[in-house]
């Protein structure tokens, strides 16, 4: 019996490009291959947006070489064909090589992947994929939109202020006054659309507020400033299923309530 083909997609034009590579290789590709139930195809999206596929892209040494751009110049990118699902197509001297995909496993982080863009491609191609659908990905990735949605359902969320790049450039003092008048320190200032903790700053006093906002808006066109939560307990609860949902074991990734789970800690856990 033919094994199902799973395309594990990672990389992409995101500030979290590198952490996505580690996630894909260590947490997705290796376990899938160890199960011996699937034909696993690594699909690497380079920082310029080109797609590549092949076994060499599941070797972490390829990315640790220090000359990935030069190595990619010797590779032929793949294109996507929407024909009875999703097919990876590579042109060779002998013609076209086609790899029909049964399931897409997104291992991208942040923008151009985790934010619903990759899921939308899968929906258009009518191919099965792992993870959240387009709508939930869009909502979850936009921290301001997520707060508006949960607030509409009377779910408690820390007090916050949303800032757009254009509005802040026009009147920064207006936002400083609003934040200092309505929110209580410590605050967290975050890019609205990024994942992990890139561009996030913990602000203990008003003197550091302006710099934190500028950092967040360097990475995004929208930022969110929200109150910190005292005695915080962070948990992660993976859920699988569509119509019938099955929760996994509840995970507490932080060692204490005082920790800030920053990008360095996440990279170390990978």
Order of alpha helices (4+ residues) and beta strands (2+ residues): beta-alpha-alpha-beta-beta-alpha-alpha-beta-beta-beta-beta-alpha-beta-alpha-alpha-beta-alpha-alpha-beta-beta-alpha-beta-beta-beta-alpha
